[in-house]
Amino acid sequence: MRDYNGFITTAFVGYGIPAEILQTVRAWVMQECGEGFWNAEDDLGYAELRDIQDFDQAMKLLAWSVKEQQLDGKRAYNKFLKDAGGRVGKGFYRIALKAYYLTEQQKEITV
């Protein structure tokens, strides 16, 4: 069973991704999540997610997105943390969705 709070903790501790932005995308990710189980090769309906094959890769993409926003200045960065780019269901949201799906596979590998 997936645990979004554990996902947020792993993202913050392991990759430095602020919890605030993951809380911003939480409702959309949970809505898209459904009850099914997909594997790493699935694109979840979004073609750009097809190339993300493992949890570490997805988390590094999320961390990179956050770091890129820091280059635009503090005001833009803080806005990004609050709205995750402002386009619900696009960009950061989709990568977070794939990362969240891959949390289950990460657990299977480490167990």
Beta strands, then each sheet from edge to edge (+ up, - down):
end
